[in-house]
Amino acid sequence: KEKVEITKEQQALMKIITDAYNRHQIPQDVAKKLLQDQYSAEENFLLLTEMATSQVQVLVEFTKNIPGFLSLDREDQIALLKGSAVEAMFLRSAQVFSRKMPSGHTEVLEERIRKSGISEEFITPMFNFYKSIGELHMVQEEQALLTTVTILTPDRPYVKDQQAVERLQETMLDVLRKLCVLQHPQEPQYFARLLGRLTELRTLSHYHTEMLASWRMN
Ligand SMILES: O=C(Nc1ccccc1)[C@H](C1CCCCC1)n1c(-c2ccc(Cl)cc2)nc2cc(F)c(F)cc21
């Protein structure tokens, strides 16, 4: 049974990434807004586009804090951002949805999202994903590292130097793997489950364009 230990530099890396991840607050505002008022399908669509736009800006700021990201080829940086923006948004949505809220709030939030204008066919896979993320009870370091691993996916379209991205992603995966072992000692397969969610996330993100195109406007 090998002794898993996070090194000093891995500790520092994790702190930089988690602090940067916690600095962006938009999604909490979305949840608050949705809990405060009931919006029409048009207003919800507008809210989503505004939120998604600011999410991209925030994602750019976040990646600047990923050690090594700015040393990547500039065009590759853009390819990674474009390739992961939708996945990062759904991952963030899932984390917001799974956040501990006063009793009854999650139900209201779910209801508001179900009625927001999204087509029926996408509601089930979307909430299945949100609930499967919630069941993992990730600590914030795991959430931040999982988003980082998602951004550093080497096989995004138009990435030229995939090896360089792979090296960065492996560094993050190594920290995440150790963190999972230390945080969830009873569940040796926890890390594998976590990575399995990224496959579900990619599938959900394939629906994104259609989800917008089929938004039920009155
Ligand atoms: O804004 C959003 N998510 C966001 C998060 C983080 C950053 C940027 C955007 C939207 C809302 C949904 C209801 C109408 C208004 C936008 N949103 C989604 C969602 C995203 C994309 C598509 Cl195609 C469908 C649903 N799932 C959510 C779960 C939450 F707990 C939640 F609170 C907001 C959620």
Ligand as a Chemical Component Dictionary entry (heavy atoms), coordinates in Angstrom:
data_LIG
# 
_chem_comp.id                   LIG 
_chem_comp.type                 NON-POLYMER 
_chem_comp.pdbx_formal_charge   0 
_chem_comp.three_letter_code    LIG 
# 
loop_
_chem_comp_atom.comp_id 
_chem_comp_atom.atom_id 
_chem_comp_atom.alt_atom_id 
_chem_comp_atom.type_symbol 
_chem_comp_atom.charge 
_chem_comp_atom.model_Cartn_x 
_chem_comp_atom.model_Cartn_y 
_chem_comp_atom.model_Cartn_z 
_chem_comp_atom.pdbx_ordinal 
LIG O1  O1  O  0 -26.572 30.530 -16.638 1  
LIG C1  C1  C  0 -26.548 29.336 -16.535 2  
LIG N1  N1  N  0 -25.410 28.645 -16.223 3  
LIG C2  C2  C  0 -24.147 29.244 -16.092 4  
LIG C3  C3  C  0 -23.327 28.762 -15.087 5  
LIG C4  C4  C  0 -22.051 29.294 -14.913 6  
LIG C5  C5  C  0 -21.596 30.301 -15.720 7  
LIG C6  C6  C  0 -22.399 30.758 -16.752 8  
LIG C7  C7  C  0 -23.679 30.226 -16.920 9  
LIG C8  C8  C  0 -27.803 28.508 -16.776 10 
LIG C9  C9  C  0 -29.148 29.198 -16.499 11 
LIG C10 C10 C  0 -30.280 28.211 -16.732 12 
LIG C11 C11 C  0 -31.660 28.859 -16.579 13 
LIG C12 C12 C  0 -31.817 30.078 -17.463 14 
LIG C13 C13 C  0 -30.690 31.070 -17.216 15 
LIG C14 C14 C  0 -29.323 30.436 -17.391 16 
LIG N2  N2  N  0 -27.725 27.238 -16.035 17 
LIG C15 C15 C  0 -27.698 26.033 -16.644 18 
LIG C16 C16 C  0 -27.708 25.810 -18.105 19 
LIG C17 C17 C  0 -26.626 26.222 -18.883 20 
LIG C18 C18 C  0 -26.655 26.033 -20.272 21 
LIG C19 C19 C  0 -27.774 25.466 -20.861 22 
LIG CL1 CL1 CL 0 -27.810 25.249 -22.588 23 
LIG C20 C20 C  0 -28.856 25.066 -20.088 24 
LIG C21 C21 C  0 -28.827 25.257 -18.696 25 
LIG N3  N3  N  0 -27.668 25.056 -15.728 26 
LIG C22 C22 C  0 -27.667 25.643 -14.507 27 
LIG C23 C23 C  0 -27.636 25.114 -13.221 28 
LIG C24 C24 C  0 -27.641 25.972 -12.133 29 
LIG F1  F1  F  0 -27.608 25.493 -10.883 30 
LIG C25 C25 C  0 -27.681 27.359 -12.321 31 
LIG F2  F2  F  0 -27.685 28.167 -11.251 32 
LIG C26 C26 C  0 -27.712 27.916 -13.610 33 
LIG C27 C27 C  0 -27.703 27.050 -14.693 34 
# 
loop_
_chem_comp_bond.comp_id 
_chem_comp_bond.atom_id_1 
_chem_comp_bond.atom_id_2 
_chem_comp_bond.value_order 
_chem_comp_bond.pdbx_ordinal 
LIG O1  C1  DOUB 1  
LIG C1  N1  SING 2  
LIG C1  C8  SING 3  
LIG N1  C2  SING 4  
LIG C2  C3  SING 5  
LIG C2  C7  DOUB 6  
LIG C3  C4  DOUB 7  
LIG C4  C5  SING 8  
LIG C5  C6  DOUB 9  
LIG C6  C7  SING 10 
LIG C8  C9  SING 11 
LIG C8  N2  SING 12 
LIG C9  C10 SING 13 
LIG C9  C14 SING 14 
LIG C10 C11 SING 15 
LIG C11 C12 SING 16 
LIG C12 C13 SING 17 
LIG C13 C14 SING 18 
LIG N2  C15 SING 19 
LIG N2  C27 SING 20 
LIG C15 C16 SING 21 
LIG C15 N3  DOUB 22 
LIG C16 C17 SING 23 
LIG C16 C21 DOUB 24 
LIG C17 C18 DOUB 25 
LIG C18 C19 SING 26 
LIG C19 CL1 SING 27 
LIG C19 C20 DOUB 28 
LIG C20 C21 SING 29 
LIG N3  C22 SING 30 
LIG C22 C23 SING 31 
LIG C22 C27 DOUB 32 
LIG C23 C24 DOUB 33 
LIG C24 F1  SING 34 
LIG C24 C25 SING 35 
LIG C25 F2  SING 36 
LIG C25 C26 DOUB 37 
LIG C26 C27 SING 38 
# 
